[in-house]
Amino acid sequence: MWFHNPVSLKTVALAAAFHWSGVSSYRPIIPIRRHFLFQSQTLTPNRLLPSAARLCSTRTATPTESQKAPPALQDVPTPPSSVRCIPAKEFELAQYYTPTSIQPLLIADVFNDTKTTFDNIPYSEKVCERLLFGASNLSIDVQRKSRVNGKLATTLHEASFEEAIDWMMSSHHDDSFFAFCEGLLDGAYPLHYDENEQNQSAQDEVLQELQLELDDLKRSFLAKQLSHNRASLNLFDYFPEEQLPSDCIILAGEGATSTLHRDPFEWTGTSLCLEGSKIWRFIAPPDNDEGVTLVDKRLHSYRLDSVAWEKDHDGSDGSIPLSSGWQSDHTLYARHAKNSIPSARELSDMDDCEKQTLLQSIAANLGADALHPDFNLGELGLKCHVVVQNAGDLLLIPPHWWHQTYALEPSISVASQWCDARYDGPRVIRHILDCTGTSQDAPELLVRHEERTPSVESVQTTVKALFAHLNTRLGTISP
């Protein structure tokens, strides 16, 4: 994944009211259920991007012959395990950072008591409205996957954020739209073509306020006491701004999938769903000596560089990847049987209980009559875990767990990350040293870094030593 430079992390009080008057481009996002009360039309993207466009879900390496021939499907696949779901009121951070194995965990309904509604509109919908107001004129890349005569074709298109929302609402299982907007909240995206810049200052301010507000929400669950004498300290809070990973806004229409991947930095990933719902499937790292490297091999994975360490400020002298993720050309959602998966419109007509029961059933069905993997999990000795994420759910994604999503209805979510100084920090530091090729002569503090009770001072010392070492070894002028 690629990251843009974020704004500095500082607390900014959210204004008590937002004044939309005078902004001609503002249009609220229509929630999914209400959207289908209107007659929709087919929307056709008309601007095709070069294939080299930087869109995470399409940056794939050329597959080898072995990658093109996955193992045969199981006749009777092993049922997957369910990801733990804990109501926000009952969540304790120690339920995720356990002394044994860390597994995915879904914190349900994080907006329940943390935020109130505005004008009787649910908080998550209001967040989406503010997001569209701030980003409506920004130019983003949209991936379109269309199935024609049984063959899947992928094209890239350029659109304004507002246009992309419309495309997501017209998406369906055989013609889907997906956008991965990394750094959007940082103000790193250009205006769309010749859009008027008159209102952009106010819109940028809304995006920055929204970024800080969502970060505060995440911290309200993750910057908690892990024990009687220690709170969770986020290692990334002490990184130089140029090397910080960014949050990412993800738009997914009906039928859209992410790639099958595991994250860079080997951090704890987070996903906050603002609108809609999506299926998550995880592949658990085996509990043996090989661990996740066994999964990497069996999925024929390849690496994708992430945050870059620039050799000078403008990058003209080249760069070195500070981190690198893993991706596979396999999928956990191969072609489904016709009419086996409901449309977003059909889901919108169901009551919530009926809808959730159906979504859980689809998520857990790995058989050939539904959304199934294109390889034999059992034959490869791999185990699958599944969960359905709804609006207001915060999902914690542990390192080494491969994962992929499928949207059964249009959704908007925010992907972010956390690096607890004790549980994630040593692994993230080793990852950086390995990616930059600087582990051989690294200071003992970094090579054997492990703190049972890290403090702000010890974390600052460790991060300072890390970047001083990288400066010395890589010859950069980064702070």
C-alpha positions as CSV (number, residue, x, y, z in Angstrom):
1,M,0.0,0.0,0.0
2,W,1.1,3.6,-0.6
3,F,0.8,6.3,2.0
4,H,0.5,10.1,1.7
5,N,1.9,12.4,4.3
6,P,-0.7,13.0,7.1
7,V,-1.4,16.1,9.0
8,S,0.1,16.3,12.5
9,L,-1.9,14.4,15.2
10,K,-3.3,16.9,17.7
11,T,-6.6,17.3,19.4
12,V,-8.9,19.9,17.8
13,A,-12.3,20.5,19.3
14,L,-15.1,19.7,16.8
15,A,-17.3,22.7,16.1
16,A,-20.8,22.4,17.6
17,A,-22.5,23.0,14.3
18,F,-21.6,22.9,10.6
19,H,-22.8,25.6,8.3
20,W,-23.5,24.1,4.8
21,S,-25.2,27.3,3.4
22,G,-23.5,28.7,0.4
23,V,-21.8,25.5,-0.6
24,S,-23.3,24.6,-3.9
25,S,-21.6,21.2,-4.2
26,Y,-23.0,19.7,-1.0
27,R,-25.4,16.8,-1.3
28,P,-26.0,14.3,1.5
29,I,-25.2,10.7,1.0
30,I,-28.4,8.7,0.7
31,P,-28.4,5.8,3.2
32,I,-28.6,2.4,1.4
33,R,-32.1,1.5,2.5
34,R,-33.5,4.9,1.4
35,H,-31.5,4.9,-1.8
36,F,-33.5,2.0,-3.2
37,L,-36.7,3.8,-2.7
38,F,-35.7,5.9,-5.7
39,Q,-35.5,4.7,-9.3
40,S,-31.8,4.3,-10.0
41,Q,-30.1,4.6,-13.4
42,T,-27.1,2.9,-14.8
43,L,-24.0,5.1,-14.4
44,T,-21.2,4.7,-16.9
45,P,-17.7,5.9,-16.1
46,N,-16.3,7.8,-19.1
47,R,-12.7,8.6,-18.1
48,L,-10.3,5.6,-18.4
49,L,-7.1,5.8,-16.4
50,P,-3.7,4.4,-17.5
51,S,-3.1,0.9,-16.1
52,A,-0.3,2.2,-14.0
53,A,-2.6,4.2,-11.8
54,R,-1.8,3.8,-8.2
55,L,-4.7,1.8,-6.9
56,C,-3.9,-0.8,-4.3
57,S,-6.4,-3.4,-5.4
58,T,-5.0,-3.5,-8.9
59,R,-1.3,-3.4,-8.3
60,T,-0.6,-7.0,-8.9
61,A,2.5,-8.8,-10.0
62,T,2.4,-11.1,-13.1
63,P,1.2,-14.5,-11.8
64,T,3.4,-17.5,-12.4
65,E,2.0,-20.7,-13.9
66,S,1.7,-22.2,-10.4
67,Q,-0.4,-19.2,-9.3
68,K,-2.8,-19.7,-12.2
69,A,-3.6,-23.3,-11.1
70,P,-4.9,-23.3,-7.6
71,P,-5.8,-26.6,-5.8
72,A,-9.2,-28.0,-6.5
73,L,-12.1,-27.0,-4.4
74,Q,-13.3,-29.1,-1.5
75,D,-16.6,-31.0,-2.1
76,V,-17.5,-30.5,1.6
77,P,-15.4,-27.6,2.9
78,T,-14.6,-27.4,6.6
79,P,-17.0,-24.8,8.3
80,P,-15.1,-21.6,9.2
81,S,-14.8,-20.3,12.7
82,S,-16.6,-17.1,13.7
83,V,-14.7,-14.0,14.7
84,R,-15.4,-12.9,18.3
85,C,-17.9,-10.0,18.5
86,I,-18.0,-7.9,21.7
87,P,-20.4,-5.0,22.4
88,A,-18.6,-1.7,22.7
89,K,-19.8,-1.3,26.3
90,E,-18.2,-4.6,27.3
91,F,-14.9,-4.3,25.4
92,E,-11.6,-4.4,27.3
93,L,-8.3,-4.1,25.4
94,A,-6.9,-7.2,27.1
95,Q,-9.6,-9.2,25.2
96,Y,-7.6,-8.5,22.1
97,Y,-4.0,-8.4,23.3
98,T,-4.0,-11.8,25.0
99,P,-0.9,-13.5,26.4
100,T,-1.4,-16.5,24.0
101,S,-2.6,-15.9,20.4
102,I,-4.1,-12.6,19.1
103,Q,-7.1,-13.1,16.9
104,P,-9.4,-10.8,15.0
105,L,-12.0,-9.1,17.1
106,L,-15.1,-7.1,16.2
107,I,-16.2,-4.3,18.6
108,A,-19.9,-3.9,17.9
109,D,-21.7,-0.5,17.7
110,V,-18.9,1.8,18.8
111,F,-21.2,4.8,18.1
112,N,-23.8,3.7,20.6
113,D,-22.9,5.8,23.6
114,T,-19.8,7.7,22.3
115,K,-21.7,10.1,20.0
116,T,-25.2,11.5,19.9
117,T,-27.3,12.1,16.8
118,F,-27.7,15.4,14.9
119,D,-31.2,16.4,13.9
120,N,-32.4,12.8,14.6
121,I,-29.9,11.5,12.0
122,P,-27.7,8.6,13.2
123,Y,-24.1,9.7,13.9
124,S,-22.6,7.4,11.3
125,E,-24.8,8.9,8.5
126,K,-23.8,12.4,9.6
127,V,-20.2,11.4,9.4
128,C,-20.8,10.2,5.8
129,E,-22.5,13.5,5.0
130,R,-19.5,15.5,6.3
131,L,-17.2,13.2,4.4
132,L,-19.0,13.9,1.1
133,F,-19.1,17.6,1.8
134,G,-15.3,17.7,2.4
135,A,-14.3,15.3,-0.4
136,S,-16.9,15.8,-3.0
137,N,-14.7,17.8,-5.4
138,L,-11.5,15.7,-4.9
139,S,-10.3,13.5,-7.7
140,I,-10.0,9.7,-6.9
141,D,-9.3,6.5,-8.8
142,V,-12.1,4.0,-9.1
143,Q,-11.7,0.3,-10.0
144,R,-14.4,-1.3,-12.1
145,K,-14.7,-5.1,-12.4
146,S,-17.1,-6.3,-15.1
147,R,-18.0,-9.8,-16.0
148,V,-18.7,-10.2,-19.7
149,N,-19.4,-13.7,-21.2
150,G,-18.0,-15.3,-18.1
151,K,-14.8,-13.4,-18.2
152,L,-13.8,-10.7,-15.6
153,A,-12.3,-7.5,-16.9
154,T,-10.8,-4.8,-14.7
155,T,-10.6,-1.1,-15.7
156,L,-9.5,2.0,-13.8
157,H,-11.4,5.3,-14.0
158,E,-10.9,8.8,-12.6
159,A,-13.9,10.5,-10.9
160,S,-14.8,13.0,-8.3
161,F,-15.5,11.6,-4.9
162,E,-19.2,12.5,-5.4
163,E,-19.3,10.7,-8.8
164,A,-17.7,7.7,-7.2
165,I,-20.5,7.5,-4.6
166,D,-23.0,7.4,-7.4
167,W,-21.1,4.6,-9.1
168,M,-21.0,2.6,-5.8
169,M,-24.8,2.9,-5.6
170,S,-25.2,1.5,-9.2
171,S,-22.7,-1.4,-8.5
172,H,-23.8,-5.0,-8.7
173,H,-22.3,-8.4,-8.4
174,D,-21.3,-8.7,-12.0
175,D,-20.3,-5.1,-12.5
176,S,-18.7,-3.7,-9.3
177,F,-16.9,-0.5,-8.2
178,F,-14.3,-0.1,-5.6
179,A,-12.1,2.9,-4.4
180,F,-9.2,2.8,-2.1
181,C,-8.5,6.4,-1.0
182,E,-5.4,6.5,1.1
183,G,-4.5,9.9,2.6
184,L,-7.9,11.4,1.6
185,L,-8.4,12.9,5.0
186,D,-4.9,14.4,4.9
187,G,-5.8,16.8,2.1
188,A,-3.3,15.0,-0.2
189,Y,-5.8,14.6,-3.2
190,P,-6.1,17.1,-6.0
191,L,-9.3,18.9,-7.1
192,H,-11.3,17.1,-9.8
193,Y,-10.5,18.7,-13.1
194,D,-11.6,22.4,-13.2
195,E,-13.6,22.3,-10.0
196,N,-14.1,25.7,-8.3
197,E,-11.6,26.2,-5.4
198,Q,-13.8,28.8,-3.7
199,N,-15.2,26.4,-1.1
200,Q,-12.2,24.1,-0.8
201,S,-10.7,25.7,2.3
202,A,-13.8,25.1,4.3
203,Q,-14.1,21.6,2.9
204,D,-10.4,20.8,3.8
205,E,-11.1,22.0,7.3
206,V,-14.1,19.6,7.6
207,L,-11.9,16.7,6.5
208,Q,-9.2,17.5,9.0
209,E,-11.8,17.8,11.8
210,L,-13.3,14.5,10.7
211,Q,-9.9,12.8,10.7
212,L,-9.2,13.9,14.2
213,E,-12.6,13.0,15.5
214,L,-12.4,9.5,14.0
215,D,-8.9,9.1,15.4
216,D,-10.2,10.1,18.9
217,L,-12.9,7.5,18.5
218,K,-10.3,4.8,17.7
219,R,-8.2,5.9,20.6
220,S,-11.1,5.7,23.0
221,F,-11.0,1.9,22.5
222,L,-7.3,1.2,21.9
223,A,-5.5,3.7,24.1
224,K,-6.8,1.9,27.2
225,Q,-5.4,0.3,30.3
226,L,-3.9,-3.1,29.5
227,S,-3.1,-3.6,33.2
228,H,-3.2,-1.8,36.4
229,N,0.0,0.1,35.7
230,R,0.1,0.4,31.9
231,A,-1.9,2.0,29.1
232,S,-1.5,1.1,25.5
233,L,1.1,3.4,23.9
234,N,0.9,3.7,20.1
235,L,4.5,3.5,18.6
236,F,3.4,5.4,15.5
237,D,2.6,8.5,17.6
238,Y,6.4,9.0,18.0
239,F,7.4,8.5,14.3
240,P,8.5,11.4,12.2
241,E,5.6,12.8,10.3
242,E,7.1,11.9,6.9
243,Q,7.1,8.2,7.9
244,L,3.6,8.0,9.4
245,P,1.1,5.7,7.7
246,S,-2.2,7.3,6.7
247,D,-5.8,6.4,7.2
248,C,-7.7,5.3,4.2
249,I,-11.3,5.8,3.1
250,I,-12.7,2.7,1.3
251,L,-15.7,2.8,-1.0
252,A,-17.2,-0.5,-2.0
253,G,-20.3,-1.1,-4.1
254,E,-22.3,-4.3,-4.3
255,G,-20.0,-7.1,-5.5
256,A,-16.7,-5.3,-4.8
257,T,-13.8,-7.2,-3.2
258,S,-10.5,-6.1,-1.8
259,T,-7.4,-8.1,-2.7
260,L,-6.4,-11.1,-0.5
261,H,-3.5,-9.7,1.5
262,R,-1.9,-9.1,4.9
263,D,-0.8,-5.7,6.0
264,P,2.5,-3.9,5.8
265,F,4.5,-3.1,9.0
266,E,2.9,-6.2,10.6
267,W,0.8,-3.8,12.7
268,T,-2.7,-4.2,14.2
269,G,-5.1,-3.0,11.5
270,T,-8.4,-1.4,12.2
271,S,-11.5,-1.0,10.1
272,L,-14.4,1.3,11.1
273,C,-17.6,0.8,9.0
274,L,-19.5,4.0,8.5
275,E,-22.2,2.8,6.1
276,G,-23.5,-0.5,4.8
277,S,-22.0,-3.9,5.5
278,K,-19.3,-6.3,4.3
279,I,-18.1,-9.8,4.7
280,W,-14.6,-10.4,6.1
281,R,-12.8,-13.7,5.7
282,F,-9.5,-14.4,7.5
283,I,-6.9,-17.1,7.1
284,A,-5.4,-18.0,10.5
285,P,-1.6,-18.3,10.7
286,P,-0.8,-22.0,11.5
287,D,0.3,-22.7,15.1
288,N,3.7,-24.3,14.1
289,D,7.3,-23.4,13.4
290,E,6.5,-22.0,9.9
291,G,3.6,-19.9,11.0
292,V,2.4,-17.3,8.5
293,T,5.3,-18.0,6.1
294,L,3.6,-21.3,5.3
295,V,0.5,-19.3,4.3
296,D,2.6,-16.9,2.3
297,K,4.1,-19.8,0.3
298,R,0.8,-21.6,-0.3
299,L,-0.9,-18.4,-1.5
300,H,2.0,-17.7,-3.9
301,S,2.3,-14.3,-2.3
302,Y,4.4,-11.4,-3.5
303,R,5.4,-8.1,-1.8
304,L,4.0,-4.6,-2.3
305,D,6.1,-1.7,-1.0
306,S,4.5,0.7,1.4
307,V,5.8,3.8,3.2
308,A,9.0,5.1,1.4
309,W,12.1,6.4,3.1
310,E,13.1,9.2,0.7
311,K,16.8,9.8,0.1
312,D,16.0,13.5,-0.1
313,H,12.9,15.6,0.6
314,D,11.5,15.6,-2.9
315,G,12.3,11.9,-3.6
316,S,14.5,12.8,-6.6
317,D,17.4,10.7,-5.4
318,G,15.3,7.5,-5.1
319,S,13.7,5.9,-2.1
320,I,13.8,2.8,0.0
321,P,10.7,1.0,1.2
322,L,10.3,1.3,4.9
323,S,7.7,-1.4,4.9
324,S,6.2,-3.9,2.6
325,G,2.9,-5.8,2.6
326,W,1.9,-9.2,1.2
327,Q,-0.6,-9.9,-1.6
328,S,-2.0,-12.9,-3.5
329,D,-3.8,-13.3,-6.8
330,H,-6.0,-15.9,-5.2
331,T,-9.4,-15.0,-3.8
332,L,-11.7,-16.1,-1.0
333,Y,-14.7,-15.1,-3.1
334,A,-14.7,-16.9,-6.4
335,R,-17.6,-16.8,-8.9
336,H,-20.8,-17.5,-7.1
337,A,-23.7,-19.5,-8.5
338,K,-26.2,-17.4,-10.3
339,N,-28.9,-15.9,-8.1
340,S,-27.3,-17.5,-5.0
341,I,-26.3,-14.0,-3.6
342,P,-29.0,-11.3,-2.9
343,S,-28.7,-7.9,-4.4
344,A,-28.3,-4.8,-2.3
345,R,-31.9,-3.8,-3.2
346,E,-33.2,-7.2,-1.9
347,L,-31.2,-6.8,1.3
348,S,-32.7,-3.3,1.8
349,D,-36.2,-4.7,1.7
350,M,-35.5,-7.2,4.6
351,D,-36.0,-6.4,8.3
352,D,-32.7,-6.2,10.2
353,C,-32.9,-9.6,11.9
354,E,-33.7,-11.4,8.6
355,K,-30.9,-9.5,6.8
356,Q,-28.2,-10.3,9.5
357,T,-29.1,-14.0,9.5
358,L,-28.7,-14.2,5.8
359,L,-25.4,-12.2,5.8
360,Q,-24.0,-14.5,8.4
361,S,-25.1,-17.6,6.4
362,I,-23.4,-16.3,3.2
363,A,-20.2,-15.4,5.1
364,A,-19.9,-18.9,6.5
365,N,-20.8,-20.8,3.3
366,L,-17.5,-21.8,1.6
367,G,-19.2,-24.3,-0.7
368,A,-19.2,-24.1,-4.5
369,D,-22.8,-22.9,-4.6
370,A,-21.9,-19.6,-3.0
371,L,-18.9,-17.2,-2.5
372,H,-16.1,-19.8,-2.3
373,P,-12.3,-19.7,-2.3
374,D,-10.6,-20.5,-5.5
375,F,-8.3,-23.0,-3.7
376,N,-8.7,-25.8,-1.3
377,L,-8.2,-24.5,2.2
378,G,-8.3,-27.9,3.8
379,E,-5.8,-29.4,1.4
380,L,-3.4,-26.6,2.2
381,G,-3.9,-27.0,6.0
382,L,-5.4,-23.6,6.3
383,K,-8.3,-22.5,8.6
384,C,-10.8,-19.7,7.8
385,H,-12.5,-17.3,10.2
386,V,-15.5,-15.1,9.1
387,V,-17.5,-12.1,10.4
388,V,-20.0,-9.6,9.0
389,Q,-19.2,-6.0,9.7
390,N,-22.0,-3.5,9.9
391,A,-22.2,0.3,10.2
392,G,-20.7,1.3,13.6
393,D,-18.6,-1.8,14.0
394,L,-14.8,-1.4,14.6
395,L,-12.8,-4.5,13.5
396,L,-9.3,-5.2,14.9
397,I,-7.1,-7.1,12.5
398,P,-4.0,-8.8,13.9
399,P,-0.7,-9.1,12.0
400,H,-0.1,-12.3,10.1
401,W,-3.8,-12.9,9.4
402,W,-4.5,-12.9,5.7
403,H,-7.8,-11.3,4.9
404,Q,-10.2,-10.2,2.2
405,T,-13.6,-8.4,2.1
406,Y,-16.7,-8.7,0.0
407,A,-19.5,-6.1,-0.1
408,L,-23.0,-7.3,-0.4
409,E,-24.3,-3.7,-0.4
410,P,-22.6,-0.3,-0.8
411,S,-20.3,0.5,2.1
412,I,-18.0,3.2,3.3
413,S,-15.3,2.5,5.8
414,V,-12.1,3.9,7.3
415,A,-9.0,1.7,7.5
416,S,-6.3,2.7,10.0
417,Q,-3.7,1.0,12.2
418,W,-2.4,0.7,15.8
419,C,1.0,-0.3,17.1
420,D,1.0,-1.1,20.8
421,A,4.5,-0.5,22.1
422,R,4.7,-3.9,23.9
423,Y,2.7,-6.3,21.7
424,D,3.2,-4.8,18.2
425,G,6.3,-2.6,18.7
426,P,9.1,-5.3,18.6
427,R,7.6,-6.9,15.5
428,V,7.1,-3.6,13.7
429,I,10.7,-2.6,14.4
430,R,12.1,-5.9,13.1
431,H,9.9,-5.5,10.0
432,I,11.4,-2.0,9.3
433,L,15.0,-3.2,9.8
434,D,14.4,-6.2,7.5
435,C,12.7,-4.1,4.8
436,T,15.5,-1.6,4.8
437,G,18.3,-4.2,5.0
438,T,19.7,-2.6,8.2
439,S,19.2,-5.3,10.8
440,Q,22.7,-6.7,10.7
441,D,24.4,-3.8,12.5
442,A,21.4,-2.4,14.3
443,P,21.9,-1.3,17.9
444,E,21.2,-3.9,20.6
445,L,18.3,-1.8,21.8
446,L,16.5,-2.4,18.4
447,V,17.5,-6.0,17.7
448,R,16.4,-7.2,21.1
449,H,13.7,-4.6,21.7
450,E,11.1,-6.0,24.1
451,E,9.5,-4.0,26.9
452,R,7.1,-5.5,29.3
453,T,6.1,-2.1,30.8
454,P,7.0,0.5,28.2
455,S,6.8,4.2,29.2
456,V,6.5,7.3,27.1
457,E,10.2,8.0,27.8
458,S,11.3,4.5,26.8
459,V,9.2,4.5,23.6
460,Q,10.6,7.9,22.6
461,T,14.1,6.6,23.2
462,T,13.5,3.5,21.1
463,V,12.0,5.4,18.1
464,K,14.7,8.0,18.2
465,A,17.3,5.2,18.1
466,L,15.5,3.6,15.2
467,F,15.5,6.6,13.0
468,A,19.0,7.7,14.0
469,H,20.1,4.2,12.8
470,L,18.2,4.5,9.5
471,N,19.7,8.0,8.9
472,T,23.2,6.6,9.5
473,R,22.8,3.5,7.3
474,L,20.7,4.9,4.5
475,G,22.3,8.3,4.2
476,T,19.1,10.3,4.3
477,I,18.2,13.7,5.6
478,S,14.9,12.5,7.1
479,P,14.4,13.7,10.7
